[in-house]
């Protein structure tokens, strides 16, 4: 009798367990279905319905007065030691189509762009900026610089798919990572060819990973341009990277990223951002950024073992912001980052330097360099002028020493750098129209003054100069 009772109890437990498991499976399936329905893909309205077509008109004029160009490193800034100034001016039209995703569990879409620009100024002997590509048929024999092309353009695109909150894109892309990122500082932006995965499945956590093999500089139409390094000017065939950024709370966030440039280096990055409220309109914002770079594989750029970090404190009160930052490079080589071929075997800087003191002209990234920054920002909206902003900063770097760099590597020219010193002052005024038929039309005026001692001019940053940039931009939503 007892055995029958135990058997009945066991059977009852088994049945109950199966029922609970079945119910749990039903709940899990319902939760998954609900999660998919609430996701970005679940809310998709369709390929055409969620699509957009925009036209960005941008005008960039750059004038750079070279003060002591006999000390400039030609390989760094693309100008000859006989050149006295750089003067280039261009107009660009950039058409961008971004489709929505088809409906369903897996959505498909397409992104495309068509960019074109014309030269307004930039004759032979005055070229050398990143605004225009050089025209080898119109060069100045004295300075070795070439007149900017009369007109140039490029078109491209990418295919994409999305499941829930995860997207995969393949084609011509603009990745934004501290270890592999594009730049858009001049007339037209850079693009890179490869694949990119981004995921936001967990609230507050953003994941990304990419594989890229080529790209085009901002002043080049060669989409098959080699990838390379900005200061070492070392080409490589592929780059892979991963990264994660997490918001711990409304006031604290951080990230971890890593990249591998084939046979050049492995690079790691970490950052932390914190905002401490001090009153109704006052807060102290802290940002910390750290890079670790080591040579890897065949080490085609030579020996690399560099740590670079920056710490910035910004006191924000009402319309005003006051920032103090310290940046340091520890190692025998500079803190170097991604470059992309311009079409003439040289590599222009990309957007993979997220250190606090990287400025309009100089990066303050030489071996052993210590730099400090003071910056003031003003948002004039509080004074009744919305859309108007102002910024001024001063950065000073000292103690740069590259005498111990690998003499046989890509940074061997730093062996001539000892006790390098430099400073830069930047001023920016910007205004964005707030309403009317030209709403969102923006004007930005930037002025930079750079000075360095002879060793720094010859190896890291280039010649002393005074630079002006005037940028106007007008975005138009067509669709």
N, C-alpha and C positions, 0 to 999 in steps of 0.2 A: 504493500500500500504506500509505503514511504517512497519507493522507487517511482511509482506512478505519479505521486505528487511532485517529486523532483523533476520528472520528465515533463510534466505539464507546466511547471514553473519555467523550466529551460525553454520549452517551446514558446511560452508566452513572452519571455524575455527576447527570444530570437525574433518573433513577430514584431514586437514593439521596436526593437533595434532597426529592423528592416524598414518599418514605417517611418521612424525618425530619420533614417538615412535618406529615404525617398523624399520625405518632406524637406530635408536640408538641401537635397539636390534641386528640388523644385524652387526653393527660395534662392539658391545660388544662381539657377538659370534665370529666374525672374529679375534678380539684382543685376546680372550681367546684361540681360536684355534692356533693362531700364537704364543702366549705365551707358550702353551703346546708343540708346535713343536720346539721352541727354548730352551726348558728346558732340563735338564740333561736326563730325561726320554725320551723326544722327540728325543734326539740325540743318544739314545741307539742303539748299533750295534747288541746286542744279548747276550744270556746267555754265550755262548762259546767265541764269538768274543771279548768281553770285559773282559774276565777272566784272572787271573794271578795265577801263582804258584811260590812261592819263598821258598828258604831254607836259614835259618839264622844259622850259626855255631857260637857258643859263648863259650869262655873259661874264667872262673872267678877263680882267686886265691885270698884268703883273709887271712891275718895274723893280729891278734889283740893282742897286748901285754898288759895284764891287770896289772895295777900298784898297786892298793890298793883294790883288789876285795873283801876283807873282809867287805867293806862298800857297795857293790853292792846290788841292789834290785833284787833278783832272778827272780821275776815275770816279770820284765821289759825286761831283755836281755837274759834270758834263760840259764844262766850259774851259777854254784854253787860257793860259796864263797871260796872254796879251789882250784879253777881252776886258773892257772897262765896265760894261753894264749888260743886263739882260732886260729885254723889253718885248713882251708877247701879249697879244690880245686876241680873243676868239669868241665866237658865238656858237652855241650848241643847241640842238633840238633833240630831245630824248623821248621817244614814244614807248610806253610800256603797257602790255596787255597781260592781265592776270585773270585766268579763268577761275570759276568755281569748281567744285568737285561734283561728279555725277552722283546721283543718289544710290543708296544701297550700303551694305556692310563695308565694301571696298569702293572708295571713290577715286575717279581718275580725272586729271586735269592737265592743262598746258599753260606755261608762262612763256612770253616772247617779248623781245625788245628790238628796236631799230634806232640807232643813234647816229647823228651826223653833225659835223661841225665845219665852220669856215674860218679862215685866218683873216683877221682885220688888221693886225700889225705883227711883225716878227720877221724882219729882213735878215739877210746873211750878216753875221757879225754881231747880232743881238739876240740870238737864240740860246737855248740851253736850259730852259725851265721845263717843268712837266706839263705845261699848258698845251703845247703843240708838238706833233712829231716833226723831226727834221726832214728836210728834203735834200737828199744827197746831191741832186743836180744843181742846187743853188747854195754853194758854200763860200765862205769868206776865207781866202788863202792865208790871211794874216792871223786870224783868231782860230781858224779851224772849225767854227760853228756854222751850222746850216740854217737857211731860212725855213721857217715853219711851212708845212704843206698848205697849199691854197684851200684844200678841202679834204676831209677824210671822214670815214664812218664805218660802222660795223653793225651786224645784226646777229641775233642768236636766240636761244630759248632753252627750255627744259621741260621734260615730262614729269609728272608727279602723281603719286597715289597716297591715299590716306585711309587709315583704319582707326576709328575712335579718335584719339588725340595724337596719333603717331603719323608722321609724314615722311615719305621718301621722295627726293628729287634727284634727277640725273640730267646733266647738261651743262649749260653756262650759268653759273651760280655766283652769289655774293655771300660767302660764309662770313659769320661774325663771331670770331673766337679769339681770345687773347693769345693763342698759339698758332692760329691760321685765320687771318681776316683780310677782307678787301679794304681798299682806300677810296675815298671820294672827296678829295680836297681841292681838285682843280676843275677842269672843264667837263670831263666825262668820267664816269667811275670805272674801276677795274672789274674784271670778271675772271672766274676760274672754272676750269672744265673738270668735272668729276661727279661724285655722288655725295649727298648729304642726307642724314637721318636726324630728325628732331622728334622728341617725345615729351608730352606733358600729361601723362596718364595719372601721375600722383600730384595732388594739389600742392603747389609750392615748389615742386621739383621739375627743373627743365634739363633734359638730357640731349646731347647731340654727339654725332660722330661723322667723320668725313674721310673721303679718299679722293685726292686730286692729283692730276698729272701735268697740267699746263694752265696757261692763262694769258691775259693781255694787260699790259700796263695802261694807265689812263691816257697816255699819249701814243698809243700803238693800236693798230687794227689787226695785229697778228694773234689770233686766238690760240694758236699752237705754240706760243712763246714758252720758253723754258721757265721752270720755277728756279729760284736761287736765293741767295742771302744778300741783304742790303749792303753791309759793310765789307764782308769777305768776298762778295761778287763771285760766289761759288755756285755752279749749276747743279741741280739734282733732278731725278726723273719722277719721283713720287713723294707725296706727303700723306700721312695718316694721322688723324687726331680724334680724341674723345674728350668729353667734358660734362660736368654736372654743376648746376647752380641751384641753391636751395634757400628759400626764405624761411628762416626759423620763426620769425615773428614780423610784425609790421615795422620793427626798428632794427632787425638784425638779419643779415643775409651773407652768404659766402659761396665760394666756388672752387672746384678742383678741375684742372685741365692738363692734358698731356699730348705731345705730338712727337712724331718721328719723321725726320727728313732723311730720306734714304742715303746712307753712307756719309752723312754730314753730322747730324746731332740728334740727341733725344732732349726734349725740353719739357719741363714741368712748371705749372703755374698754380698759385693759390691766392685767393683774395678774401677779404672780410670787410663788410660795410656795416656801420652802426650809427644810428641817429639817437641822440640823447636830448629829449625835450627839456628846455630850460625856462619855458614860459609860453604864453599864448602864441607869440610869433617868433620865438627864439629857439634855436637848437644847435647843438654841437655835433657835427657829422665827422666821423672818423673812417678813413679808408686805408687799407693795408694791401699792398700787392707784392708778390714775391715770385721770381723766376729762378729756376735751376737749369743750366744748360751743360751737357757733357757730349763730347764727340762720340760717334758710334759707327759701326760697320767699318768701311775702309777709311774713314776719317779723311775725306778728300779736302777738307778745309784745314787739316792739321789738328793739333791738340787743343781741346776746348774744355775748360772747367771753370764755369763762371756762375756766381750768385749775384742777382740784382734784386733790390727791393726799394720800395718807397712807402712812406707813411705821410698821410695828409690829414690835417685838422682844419675843418671849415666851420667858422662861427657864422650862422645865418640868423639875422635879426631883421624882420620886416623885409624891406626892399634891398637890404645890404648883405653882402657875404664877404667875409675875410678869411683867406686861406693861407696856412703855413704848411710847407711840405719839405721833407728831407728824402733824398734819393741817393743810393750808393751802389756801386758796381765793385764786387770783390772778385778778383781773378786777373789773369795775365792777358786776356782778350776782352774786347768790348762786349757789351750786351748786344747781340745781333738778332735780327728777326727776318721774317719773310720778305723776299723781293720777287719781282716778276719782270721778265725780259721786255725791253723796250723795242726790240727788233734789230738792234745794233750790237748785240752781245753783252749789253749792260743791263743791270737790274735796278728798277725803281723801287722805292720803299712801298710796302703794303701796310695794312692797318693792324699789325700784330705786336704793337708795343703799347701796353696799358700801364706804363709807369707814370707817376704823377708829374714829373718835370719835363717830359717830352713836349716840346713847344713848336711854334710856327716854323722855325728854321732848324734849331739844334735839338738833339735828343738827350744830351748830357749823359752819354752812355759809354764813355771811353774807359779803358781798363783802369781800375782803382779810383775812378772819379767819384768825388763826393759833391753833391749839389744841394742848394737850398732855394726855395721859392716863396715869394710873397705875392699874393694876388688879391685884387679887389673886384667884385662884380656888383652891378647895380641893375635892378629891374625897375624901370621908370613907371610902371603901371600904377604904383602906389602914389605917384606924383601927378596922376592924371594923364599920363602919356602911355597908354598900353601899346605894346609892340616895340618899344624902344628899350635897348639894353646897352650896357657899357662894361668893358673889362680892361683892366691893366694889370700886368704882372712883370715881375723881375726875377730872373733865375741866375744864380752864380754857381759855377763849378770849379773845383780846385783838385789838385793832387793826382791828376791823371798820369799813369805810368805804364807804358807798354814794353819796357825794355826786356822783360822776361817772356814775351810772346814767342811762340814756336817760329823760329826764323825761317823754317822750310814750309810753313803753312800759309794759308790765305791771309793771315794777320801779321805776317812778318814785317810789313812796313811800319807796324807800331813800335818796332825796336828803336825808332828815332824819337819816340814820344817820352819825355821825362819832365815831370812837374808841369803838366799841361793845365792851363787856366782859360776860362771863357765865361762870358755872361751874355744874357739876352734880355731885352725889354720888348714886350708886346703890348699893343693898344688895339682894341677892337670896339667899333661902334656899329650896331645893327638896328634896323627898323623893318617891321613887317606891317603892311597896311591891314587894318582891321575890318574894313568894310568898303562898300562901293564896288564899281565894276572891276577894279584891279585888286580886289581882296586877295590877300596872301602873297602879293608881290613883295619881295624882300630885297633890301640893300645892305651889304656888309662891307665895311671898310676896315682893313687890317694893316697895321704898320708894325714892322719888326726891325729892331736894331741889334746887330750881333757883333761882338768883338771877342777875339781870342788871341793868345800869344802865338809866336811863330810855330812852335811844335804842334799845337792843337790845330792851327790852320792847315798845316801840311799833311796831317795824318787823319784827323777825325771829322771835323765839321766843315772845312773849307774856308774860303776867304771871309774877312770882315765885310759886312755889307749893311746897307739900309734898304729894306724891302717894303713895297706897298702892293696890296692886292685890293681890287674893287670887284665885288661879286654881286650881280643881280640875278635873281631867280624868280620865275613865275610858274607855279604849278596850275595846270588846267585839267579838271575832271571832264573827260569827254563822254564816258559811259559809266 
